[in-house]
């Protein structure tokens, strides 16, 4: 088990540059953001040279791939942190391969360089952070938690408003605000304090419970989004021991909302007498993609009673689940609900809630052992990707985190666990229908953008869940060669054509 999985470079790629407003003089403004001190924080913005990752930037490395320098100019980075810069310098000096060093230099600080759309103070005096997912001007619960996770190795206690700790608290507070109002939703509009105009959203979706499109960007219920909030909270506490922070503002309220959703989403499709239960969540969208809407009038495929697992309508890829008992999200939820319960237990008057959290975490863990492990004809006992409680299961893995491959990183099982190792063999072989193979990058892909496209993120997870030096070296080499000479980690790449990729970062 990795105590600090994010100490290795570029754990998770981010999603591109913030959307600029082009000016006549060939410069741009980061929309809705401005520099206060050293970090971008308010309404007006400085003019910055247009930085396009598709352009031919210099200086380039002297290595095989001649990778360009891809960081925005210093004055146009959306958040500056001296600890991050010091660590960047230290690690770069340890990497002999100039291409790998450049990839780390470009990718690891990318969130801070490009995605901190706004950081400021809320109406109650709390830190708030609007951390965009990259090429979409909205804040995803899962993505923003994962983006912060990349910097856990340099997180330390600080009350300074320009500190990484303040930025982290801002993410937790902003997420808590979102969850306490719309706990079934996955991505959100800017805080009103930022004065950033909400983006056009998916208001045409038919969703129950209802939501406000000026507050919510999209409302796909994903169990992993709620687990991500617990994770980013537990990791902040792990590094700072800042108990008092969690007793302020909306953290307790958000956890209560999460507990209610989790228990409600243990509701089966049918009551004991055969009557159809009202679904706590429904989602329908007019679409040509089967993975963008739920069957059975938005309720999804039937789920058996009594499993103890928690339903999830969508996967972390934002695709619908086939069977709603999605095992990786249940793993993540059980792991971080347990850790968050220890924080709750330290807060005045919250011992009962802490006990409820611990009990639910244990129930879900037991349910995974009972219903989430299936027999593979070649590999023996493995974790299923999804189950329905009736005996149906999906054998596969998806690159997006949480995944089965990432189970040790979630703190759910040790790396040497036999069922995990059997599952890992399935995932990294042709037994997994979404393991992509070819001359460029052999890695897990996703139905999200189809067969033939491997995700570098999955290659990174493979590195972080391996102790095999040869395997790690091989994956690092493949990653460096997968950037199409851009020097940034793409979302996905064709396994046969390096110039075919999604998202240029």
C-alpha positions in Angstrom: 0.0 0.0 0.0 1.3 3.5 -0.9 1.1 6.0 2.0 1.8 8.9 -0.4 0.9 7.8 -3.9 1.2 11.3 -5.3 4.9 11.7 -4.5 5.7 10.4 -8.0 5.4 12.9 -10.9 2.2 13.8 -12.7 -0.2 11.4 -11.1 -3.2 12.8 -12.9 -3.3 14.9 -16.1 -5.4 18.0 -16.1 -7.7 19.1 -18.8 -6.1 22.0 -20.8 -5.8 25.7 -20.4 -8.5 28.0 -19.0 -10.6 29.6 -21.7 -9.1 33.0 -22.7 -10.7 36.0 -24.2 -8.7 37.0 -27.3 -7.7 40.7 -27.6 -6.9 42.6 -30.8 -3.3 42.9 -29.8 -2.8 39.2 -29.9 -2.8 38.8 -26.2 -5.4 37.2 -24.0 -7.3 37.6 -20.7 -8.0 34.7 -18.4 -11.8 35.2 -18.3 -13.0 36.3 -14.9 -9.6 36.2 -13.1 -7.0 38.7 -12.1 -3.7 38.9 -10.2 -3.8 39.7 -6.5 -0.3 39.5 -5.1 1.3 36.6 -6.9 -1.8 34.5 -7.6 -4.8 35.0 -9.9 -7.8 35.8 -7.8 -10.4 38.4 -8.9 -12.3 39.9 -11.8 -9.9 41.8 -14.0 -7.0 40.1 -15.6 -3.6 41.1 -16.9 -2.8 40.6 -20.6 -0.7 37.5 -21.1 1.0 36.1 -24.2 -1.2 33.5 -25.8 0.2 30.1 -24.8 -1.1 27.3 -27.1 0.2 23.8 -26.4 -0.1 23.0 -30.1 2.5 25.6 -31.0 6.2 24.9 -31.3 7.6 26.2 -28.1 11.2 26.3 -27.0 13.6 25.6 -25.6 13.5 21.9 -26.6 15.3 19.0 -24.9 18.3 17.4 -26.4 16.8 13.9 -26.0 15.2 11.6 -28.5 11.8 13.4 -28.6 13.0 17.0 -28.5 10.2 18.0 -26.1 9.3 21.7 -25.7 8.9 23.7 -22.6 5.1 24.0 -22.0 4.6 26.1 -18.9 3.0 29.5 -19.3 5.2 32.5 -18.7 5.7 33.0 -14.9 3.4 36.1 -14.7 0.5 34.2 -16.3 0.5 31.1 -14.1 -2.7 30.9 -12.2 -1.2 30.0 -8.9 2.4 30.3 -7.6 3.9 28.2 -4.8 7.5 28.3 -3.7 7.3 24.8 -2.2 6.1 23.3 -5.5 8.8 25.2 -7.5 11.5 23.9 -5.0 10.3 20.4 -5.3 10.1 20.7 -9.1 13.7 21.8 -9.2 14.8 19.0 -6.8 13.1 16.2 -8.7 14.2 17.5 -12.1 17.8 17.3 -11.0 17.3 13.6 -10.1 16.0 12.6 -13.6 18.9 11.9 -16.0 16.7 11.5 -19.1 16.1 15.0 -20.5 12.8 14.1 -22.1 11.4 12.5 -18.9 12.6 15.5 -16.9 10.9 17.9 -19.3 7.6 15.9 -19.2 7.7 16.1 -15.4 8.5 19.8 -15.5 5.6 20.5 -17.8 3.0 18.2 -16.4 3.3 18.2 -12.6 2.7 21.9 -12.0 0.0 22.1 -14.7 -2.9 22.5 -12.4 -1.4 25.4 -10.6 -0.2 26.9 -13.8 -3.5 26.8 -15.7 -6.5 25.6 -13.7 -6.9 27.8 -10.6 -9.7 30.0 -12.1 -10.3 31.8 -8.8 -9.3 31.8 -5.1 -10.7 34.1 -2.5 -12.8 34.5 0.6 -16.4 33.5 1.0 -19.2 35.5 2.6 -18.5 33.7 5.9 -14.8 34.3 5.8 -13.9 30.8 4.5 -11.2 30.0 1.9 -12.8 29.2 -1.5 -11.2 27.8 -4.6 -12.7 27.5 -8.1 -10.5 24.8 -9.7 -11.6 24.2 -13.3 -11.3 20.9 -15.0 -9.4 22.6 -17.8 -11.1 23.0 -21.1 -14.5 23.3 -19.4 -15.2 26.3 -17.2 -16.7 24.2 -14.4 -15.5 22.5 -11.2 -15.9 18.7 -11.1 -15.8 17.2 -7.6 -13.7 14.2 -8.6 -11.3 16.1 -10.9 -10.6 19.0 -8.5 -9.9 16.5 -5.7 -7.5 14.5 -8.0 -5.8 17.7 -9.2 -5.0 18.7 -5.6 -3.8 15.1 -4.8 -0.9 15.6 -7.1 0.6 18.1 -4.5 0.1 16.1 -1.3 3.8 15.5 -1.0 4.5 19.3 -0.5 1.3 20.1 1.5 2.0 21.5 5.0 0.1 23.5 7.6 -0.2 27.2 6.9 -2.7 30.0 7.5 -1.2 32.1 4.7 -3.8 32.9 2.0 -1.1 32.3 -0.7 -0.2 28.9 0.6 -1.0 25.5 -0.8 -2.9 24.7 2.4 -5.2 27.7 1.7 -5.8 26.5 -1.8 -6.6 23.0 -0.5 -9.0 24.4 2.1 -10.6 26.4 -0.6 -11.3 23.2 -2.6 -12.8 21.5 0.4 -15.0 24.4 1.4 -16.2 24.9 -2.2 -17.0 21.3 -2.6 -18.7 21.2 0.8 -20.9 24.1 -0.4 -21.8 22.3 -3.6 -22.5 18.9 -1.9 -24.6 20.4 0.9 -27.0 21.8 -1.7 -26.9 19.3 -4.6 -25.3 16.1 -3.4 -26.3 14.1 -6.5 -24.5 16.4 -8.9 -20.9 16.0 -10.2 -19.9 19.4 -11.5 -20.6 23.0 -10.6 -20.6 26.7 -11.5 -18.3 29.3 -10.0 -19.0 30.6 -6.5 -21.0 33.8 -6.5 -18.2 35.5 -4.7 -15.9 35.1 -7.7 -18.2 37.2 -9.9 -17.4 34.8 -12.7 -20.4 34.3 -15.0 -21.9 30.8 -15.0 -21.3 28.8 -18.1 -24.1 27.4 -20.3 -24.8 24.0 -18.8 -26.8 20.9 -19.4 -30.1 22.4 -18.3 -31.9 20.3 -20.9 -31.3 17.1 -19.0 -34.3 15.6 -17.2 -33.0 15.0 -13.6 -34.5 14.1 -10.3 -33.9 15.7 -7.8 -34.1 19.0 -9.5 -31.2 21.4 -9.5 -30.4 25.1 -10.2 -28.4 25.4 -13.5 -26.9 28.6 -12.2 -25.3 26.6 -9.3 -24.8 23.2 -11.0 -23.1 22.7 -14.3 -24.0 19.0 -14.7 -25.9 16.6 -12.5 -24.7 13.1 -13.1 -24.8 11.1 -9.9 -21.4 9.4 -9.4 -20.6 7.8 -6.1 -16.9 8.5 -6.7 -17.6 12.2 -6.7 -18.8 12.0 -3.1 -15.9 9.7 -2.2 -13.5 12.3 -3.8 -14.7 14.9 -1.3 -13.9 12.5 1.6 -10.5 11.7 0.1 -9.4 15.4 -0.4 -10.6 16.0 3.2 -8.7 13.0 4.7 -5.6 13.9 2.8 -5.6 17.5 4.0 -6.0 16.3 7.6 -3.3 13.7 7.2 -0.7 16.3 6.2 -1.9 19.2 8.5 -3.7 17.7 11.5 -5.9 20.8 11.2 -8.9 19.5 13.2 -10.4 22.9 13.9 -10.9 23.6 10.2 -13.4 20.8 9.8 -15.6 22.1 12.5 -16.2 25.3 10.6 -18.4 26.2 7.7 -20.2 23.4 5.8 -18.0 20.3 6.1 -20.2 18.5 8.6 -23.3 19.5 6.7 -21.8 18.0 3.5 -20.9 14.8 5.2 -24.4 14.4 6.5 -25.7 14.9 2.9 -23.3 12.3 1.7 -24.5 9.8 4.3 -28.1 10.4 3.3 -27.3 9.9 -0.4 -25.3 6.7 0.3 -28.1 5.2 2.4 -30.8 6.2 -0.1 -28.8 4.7 -2.9 -28.7 1.4 -1.2 -32.4 1.2 -2.1 -33.1 -1.8 -4.4 -35.3 -1.6 -7.5 -38.1 -3.7 -5.9 -39.7 -3.8 -2.5 -40.2 -7.1 -0.6 -43.7 -7.4 -2.1 -42.5 -6.8 -5.6 -43.6 -3.2 -5.9 -41.2 -0.9 -7.7 -39.5 1.4 -5.3 -39.2 5.1 -6.1 -35.7 5.8 -7.4 -33.9 8.4 -5.3 -32.2 9.6 -8.5 -33.2 9.7 -12.2 -31.4 11.0 -15.2 -32.4 11.2 -18.9 -30.7 13.0 -21.7 -31.5 13.3 -25.4 -28.4 11.8 -27.0 -27.1 9.4 -29.6 -24.7 7.8 -27.1 -25.9 5.0 -25.0 -23.5 5.9 -22.2 -25.1 9.4 -21.8 -28.5 8.4 -20.5 -30.0 5.8 -18.1 -32.4 3.0 -19.0 -35.8 2.4 -17.5 -37.0 6.1 -17.6 -33.8 7.3 -16.0 -33.6 4.9 -13.1 -31.0 2.5 -14.6 -30.9 -1.3 -14.7 -32.5 -3.2 -11.7 -30.5 -3.7 -8.5 -31.1 -6.6 -6.1 -32.0 -6.0 -2.5 -29.7 -6.7 0.5 -26.2 -6.4 -1.1 -25.1 -3.5 1.2 -23.4 -1.9 -1.9 -24.2 1.6 -2.9 -25.6 2.4 -6.4 -23.8 4.7 -8.8 -25.6 5.9 -11.9 -22.4 7.0 -13.6 -18.7 6.0 -13.7 -15.8 8.4 -13.2 -15.6 8.6 -17.0 -19.0 10.3 -16.8 -20.4 7.3 -18.7 -23.4 5.5 -17.3 -22.9 2.3 -15.4 -24.2 -0.9 -16.9 -24.8 -2.4 -13.5 -25.2 0.2 -10.8 -23.2 -1.5 -8.1 -19.9 0.0 -9.3 -17.1 -1.7 -7.3 -14.2 0.8 -7.7 -16.4 3.7 -6.3 -17.6 1.5 -3.5 -13.9 0.7 -2.7 -13.0 4.4 -2.6 -16.1 5.3 -0.6 -15.4 2.7 2.0 -11.8 3.6 2.4 -12.2 7.4 2.7 -15.5 7.3 4.7 -13.6 5.3 7.3 -10.7 7.8 7.3 -13.1 10.8 7.4 -14.9 9.2 10.4 -11.8 9.8 12.5 -11.9 13.5 11.7 -15.6 13.6 12.6 -14.9 11.8 15.9 -12.6 14.6 16.9 -15.2 17.3 16.5 -17.4 18.4 19.4 -20.8 16.6 19.5 -20.2 14.4 16.4 -19.3 11.0 17.9 -22.6 9.5 16.9 -22.1 10.6 13.3 -18.6 9.3 13.3 -19.8 5.9 14.5 -22.4 5.9 11.7 -19.7 6.7 9.2 -17.5 3.9 10.4 -20.3 1.4 10.4 -21.3 2.2 6.8 -17.7 2.0 5.7 -17.4 -1.5 7.2 -20.8 -2.6 5.7 -19.6 -1.5 2.2 -16.3 -3.2 2.7 -18.0 -6.5 3.7 -20.4 -6.1 0.8 -17.5 -5.9 -1.7 -16.0 -9.0 -0.3 -19.3 -10.8 -0.6 -20.7 -9.5 -3.9 -17.8 -7.8 -5.7 -15.5 -10.8 -6.0 -16.3 -13.3 -8.8 -14.6 -16.3 -10.3 -12.7 -15.8 -13.6 -12.2 -19.0 -15.6 -8.5 -18.5 -16.0 -7.4 -16.2 -13.1 -9.6 -17.4 -10.3 -11.0 -14.8 -7.8 -11.0 -11.3 -9.2 -12.9 -8.1 -8.5 -15.8 -7.4 -10.8 -16.0 -3.9 -12.3 -19.8 -3.8 -11.8 -22.5 -6.1 -10.4 -26.2 -6.0 -10.0 -26.7 -8.4 -7.1 -28.6 -10.8 -9.3 -25.5 -12.6 -10.6 -24.7 -10.4 -13.5 -21.3 -8.7 -13.6 -18.9 -6.8 -15.9 -15.4 -8.0 -16.3 -13.3 -5.0 -17.4 -11.5 -1.9 -16.1 -11.6 1.7 -17.2 -8.7 4.1 -17.1 -10.5 6.7 -15.1 -9.9 6.8 -11.3 -11.3 5.1 -9.2 -10.6 2.0 -11.2 -9.9 -1.6 -10.1 -6.2 -1.0 -11.0 -6.1 1.9 -8.6 -7.4 -0.1 -5.6 -4.1 0.1 -3.6 -3.8 3.8 -4.3 -7.3 4.2 -2.8 -6.0 2.6 0.4 -8.5 -0.2 -0.1 -6.2 -3.2 -0.4 -2.4 -3.7 -0.1 -0.6 -4.1 -3.4 0.2 -7.7 -2.7 -3.4 -8.8 -2.0 -4.0 -12.0 -4.0 -7.4 -11.0 -5.4 -6.0 -7.7 -6.5 -3.0 -9.3 -8.2 -5.4 -11.7 -10.0 -7.5 -8.7 -11.0 -4.4 -6.8 -12.1 -3.4 -9.6 -14.4 -6.9 -9.5 -16.0 -6.8 -5.7 -16.4 -3.4 -5.6 -18.1 -4.1 -8.3 -20.7 -6.5 -9.1 -23.5 -8.9 -10.5 -20.9 -9.9 -6.9 -20.4 -11.9 -5.6 -23.4 -10.6 -2.1 -22.7 -6.9 -2.9 -22.5 -5.5 -1.3 -25.6 -2.5 -2.7 -27.4 -0.2 -1.4 -30.2 3.2 -0.1 -31.0 2.8 3.3 -29.2 1.3 2.8 -25.7 -0.2 -0.4 -24.2 -2.6 0.8 -21.5 -6.2 0.7 -20.3 -8.6 2.7 -22.3 -12.3 3.6 -21.8 -15.6 3.4 -23.5 -15.7 7.2 -23.1 -13.7 7.6 -26.3 -13.7 4.1 -27.6 -11.5 1.2 -28.6 -8.0 1.9 -29.9 -7.3 4.7 -27.5 -5.1 4.1 -24.5 -5.1 6.5 -21.6 -1.7 7.6 -20.2 -3.4 8.1 -16.9 -3.8 4.3 -16.7 -0.1 3.8 -17.4 0.7 6.1 -14.5 -1.6 4.1 -12.2 0.2 1.0 -13.4 3.5 2.5 -12.3 2.2 3.6 -8.9 0.9 0.1 -8.2 4.0 -1.8 -9.2 7.3 -2.7 -7.5 8.8 -4.1 -10.6 11.6 -1.9 -11.8 11.4 -3.2 -15.4 7.7 -2.6 -15.6 8.1 0.9 -14.2 10.9 1.8 -16.6 8.9 0.4 -19.5 5.9 2.5 -18.7 7.9 5.7 -18.2 9.5 5.1 -21.5 6.2 4.6 -23.2 4.7 7.7 -21.6 7.6 9.9 -22.8 7.0 8.6 -26.3 3.2 9.1 -26.3 3.1 13.0 -26.2 3.3 13.5 -30.0 6.3 15.8 -29.3 4.1 18.1 -27.2 5.7 17.3 -23.9 2.3 17.1 -22.2 0.2 14.1 -21.1 -2.8 13.7 -23.3 -6.2 12.4 -22.2 -6.0 9.4 -24.6 -3.8 8.4 -27.5 -4.1 6.1 -30.4 -2.1 3.0 -29.9 -1.0 3.1 -33.5 -0.8 6.8 -34.5 1.0 9.3 -32.1 -0.7 12.2 -33.9 -4.2 11.0 -33.0 -5.0 12.0 -29.4 -7.7 13.7 -27.4 -6.9 17.0 -25.7 -3.5 18.5 -26.4 -2.2 18.9 -22.9 
